[in-house]
Amino acid sequence: MKKLSKVQQKQQALVLNVADMLEQQARSEIPGMVQCWFDVEYHLFPGSLLLCFQFEDEQTLEAAKPDLLKWQKRLSAAMLKKGVILKDMRKHLTFTLQGPED
């Protein structure tokens, strides 16, 4: 794996901070939410950011889907507070059954 530059390290720290904050909120507000993980290509940041909320089963995933837009807005707002503008907030957060290794 290629070593991250100073700028990329700052981007990674920013994303980790926001992801941790949203994960804590989601675990307390969404039943069945297992974890929050993200994928990003730093040379394409912030356009390549994808935050995923992983659920334990199909039933909990379906129950949470009506709140997806609310969480996309929260991600967008949290990133904006850190000085990062997400042009299309709907592309950057998804609900899934898959884990980071899948």
MOLIN-V603601 format. One record per helix or strand of 2 or more residues. SS is the DSSP state (A for helix, B for strand). FROM is the first residue (numbers start at 1). LEN is the number of residues. Records with the same first field share a line. If there is no record, write none. Layout:
SS=FROM-LEN, FROM-LEN
This chain:
A=6-24, 42-3, 58-24, 89-3
B=33-7, 50-6, 93-4
